[in-house]
Structures are given as C-alpha cells and as structure tokens.
Amino acid sequence: MKNQHSRRYWLYHLLPFMQWKHLVDKQSTRADLIAGLTGAMIVLPQGVAFATIAGMPPEYGLYAAMLPAIIAALFGSSWHLVSGPTTAISIAVFAAVSPLAEPGSPQFIQMVLTMTFLVGVFQLILGAARMGLLVNFISHTVVIGFTAGAAVLIAASQVKNFLGIPIPRGAPFHVVIQQTIAQFGSINPYVLFIGAVTLATGILAKRLVPKFPYMILAMVVGSLVAYFVNASYGVEVTHIKTVGALPAHLPPFGIPDFSYDTLHKVLFPALVVTMLALTEAVSISRAIAVKSEQRIDGNQEFIGQGLSNVVGAFFSSYASCGSFNRSGVNYAAGAQTPLATVYASIFLVLILLLVAPLASFLPTAAMAGILFLVAWGLIDFHHIFAIVRTSRAETVTLFVTLIGTLVDLEKGIFFGILLSLALYLFRVSRPTMEASVPAREEGSYHFVDAKGNPECPQIRIVRVNGSIFFGAVDYVRSGLMQIDENNPRQKTVLLLASGINFVDVAGAEMLEQEARRRRKLGGGLYFYRCNEDIYRFLRKADKLDDIGAGGFFPAKSNWIKPVYSTLDSDICRNCKVRIFSECHKELPDGEPRTA
C-alpha cells in the first residue's frame, strides 16, 4: 500500500495532468473550447505587440503563445494559468539584450533564444530543488494588491487603442495619464465609439446571458460595427486600426547559440528574467486560485515554467511566463481544466494557418474594450474593502504593492513582499507578555488576566505567547526588566511558557542571563508548562545549570510550594493578598502563620 502511494506521488509530479484528467467530460470540454477560442483571439494582437516591445519580429510573440503555453499548462499546477509573452518579460528581454545586439537582428534573436533556454534551466533547477516554498512568503494581501495594480496597468496599456490617441508603447502608468489628459481634445470619436460598443456589449451580455461567451460576442459585435463604420465614412476618416495580416506558418525549429561568448553575456540577465518570470507566474496563479479555490504547488509551477522555456527556446519562442491578461480571460471565460490553454494554442495555430487574413478585420479598439472588462474583473473589491476595514498594517502593504506595481511592475511585488515580511517580523519580534494570577476557583493550575485582580507582592506571573528568538530578545528582556521598575519587590518571575513556540540560541542566552540576574536580586526565574522541545534545546545548549533544572514545572504540578519557600517571610507576614493556597498555611520559613 505504501509503495502504491509512493508510485502515485511520483506519477503526479512527473505527469501532473494525471491529477485533473478525471475532471474532463463533455461539459468541461465545451467550456474549455469556448475559453480556448476566446484566449486565442485575445492573444493575437497581444503577441504581436509584446514581440515588438521585446525587439523581436512580430511573429515571435505568437510563437511564444503556442508550444510553451501547452507545456506550462500540462506540467504546471494551476488549472487556469496561461503562459506566453507578457509586458514585463518583454521589457526585461529588450532591456537586457538590446545593449548587446541590434534589436530584430539575427544576432539579437539568437541571444534572446539562448537566454530563454537558460531561464528555463534555472527555473527547472529551482523546481527540482523544491524552492517553491518561496511562494509561501507572498502574502494574500500582496497578491490582491499586485493583481489590482496589474489590472490597472492592463487597462492603462489599452487606453491608446480605446481612445485612438498616440501614446508610446510600454509607457509608464503616469505617462499614460499625462498623455491622456494632454490629448483629451484629440480623442478619435470613431475609435472611441467602437471601443464603447464592445465594452457595453460585453457588460450587457455578461449580465443578461451569463452562460453565453460574452467576450466572443462583444468582439464580433465590435468588429461588425467597425466594418460598417469604415464602410460608411472610410478608413481615411475613421482611422480605425485592426490587428492586420499575420504570418501563416508554424514556429520553425532552431537551436539556440550555445557558444561561450553568448552564454557569458546572457547569463546574468537570464537570472534576472528567471526571478521576474517565476514571481509573476506564481503570483498570477495564486491570484486566480483565490477565486477558483484551487491549491497551487509552487515547485510544480516552477517545473512547468522551466520546461516551457527550455522547449520554447528550440521553437523560436522568447522567454514566457504567466500572463495576467490571458489568465484572467481564461478564468472569466469559464475554463474548467488546463486543456483550455491547449485548445487556445491549437486555435491560434488554426487561425494562423487558415484564417490569418480575417484577423485584419479585428479592430484594436474592440480588443481594448474586452481587456477593460478583464481588468475590472481582476480587481478584488470585496477583499480590498475587508482588508481596509480590519487591518491598518495590511492596508499599507496592499497599497504599497498596488502603487509599486503601477510605478514598476517587476519591483511592485518585491516591495510588497519585503514590506509584508518586515511587518511580520515586527509582529513576531514583540511576543505578548501578559501579567496573570491564579484563578481563585481553580487553584494554582489555571490562570486569568491580572487586570482587576490582586497580585502577589513578591511573584510576578507572566504569560508569554510567541517565540523568543534573536529578533524578540530585546523586547522580552525589556519586559522582564520593566517588572523591577514597576515593583522592585517582585524579584521572582514565573513564566507561563505553554505559548512559547521556540527559543533560539540568542533567546536561550537571554533567559540564562535573566535567571542569574534574578538570583542575585534574591529571587528566581521559573517556567510552568514549558514545551518539551524547548527544554531539550536548553539542556543541549548547557543553559539549565544557570536557569536551574528544578525551575521547570510540568502541567498541573505543585509549582507554588517550592517557589513559595524562597520568598521573604517578613513581606509575607504582613501581606493581606494571600492569593495562593500556601499563603494560608505557614510562612515561607516554615513558621506557622498567625491570624
């Protein structure tokens, strides 16, 4: 049975599509075909635009949306992530290779394909090394902020196509806003009309007939309206641009340049693109998984992305990763399994081979309207408002990520991750330290908050919840020394230690020093219900000699009797509190207590 389970585990990791094959049926196939057709139509203008941004010939953007997308879908873990060319990767590729060769030249293309191969190798290495745990450091708030920021960027990138005004391709968000305001009087009414009709059709179709593929309907309506507008007024007047003619052949096979000179030049840029691509792919897959409630395996996602780029480098594909545009469209169009991506790639090939001339009738304004719908759907308003209502720290993280993404896509998520980790470290570096007293009705085994209850003048009982590690040592030490300032007679401290998660070397040394200090004062440091792992660690670290092995009390043990015997009898003689059972029997020195 164990061997069978082990074989199934390795089978699922070598062939991850075996995990979802049972989901494929007539209903899912129909939904995936519709989503695939929608995705194929969406990627047509995008692939050409992204390749141009990357400095590659236009057809290379389409090649990157074919075979790499299929491999990433079959060997990744996300059911909705669609890989291919993206804005961020295209910009990174151009920035990395353009100083080394003339964009569009054969040398430039060879260097880009070699870099793509290295990116895939690095991704495979990270996946095989089980480094997918890095994904766990991307918080849910960061994903929501990054998703919202990327959605705004998607909309911003389509403003020029929606309004018919010239804005430089790949312009930053603030430049898009500036140019839109500056050219407000130059908006093309014909182009705006086509975009608005497409957008309105999509909104109405989604509301009135939600089961119908509203995106395809909107594109068809937009294309038909554009055709009649051009027929009525003439293209010279309307200036309605279309996707244009596309190459009608499959991606050619080729071998990247593996010469030492080329490998040496593109090695470091490949590392940069690797981290950017993985961060985008995993962030996007997690963002979609928030909506689809699917579990994402970061290691498997790394492997899927790596295989797609390694194979893609031999089939004229430059570096690809998860796409926000197409993944959002894929999910919104009702995709049920990764086969939707496979169908999208097949449809894309068919479109290129059979109906490439018809793509010239698809207006870019209609595509802009559809992508506006996609961008709006990617913004998770429900969770954004919930975060704003509940947590100030999470709200700061959310908007830092969102604004950072608008300023610089690849840096935005890194800023969000760093800030969320910093806030997390700040929280865990301040474990709660609450003064407690024994519950009167439960004896000395149960404790309640000390607020509003009398405390022993010689013993301070402190409940610690958190970890005592290098980042929290100063905070815990300050809390223990604050006891001396508040009440110098409370020289003995009992730590309710069941809430202490772990103690590192720095924490052990601090506890050792605190135990010695309190003994010099005439008191001591004791632990009640300490975790067994922590006790063993302190013993291995040779800290028990100074702390005292007898200072650790297990649950429901009589801790008060040995601790009570160390107290000052004179103080106890005049004490009126008497919160412990021992206080009513005798004084710490053994003398009988008088009334």
Disulfide bonds with the S-S distance in Angstrom:
none
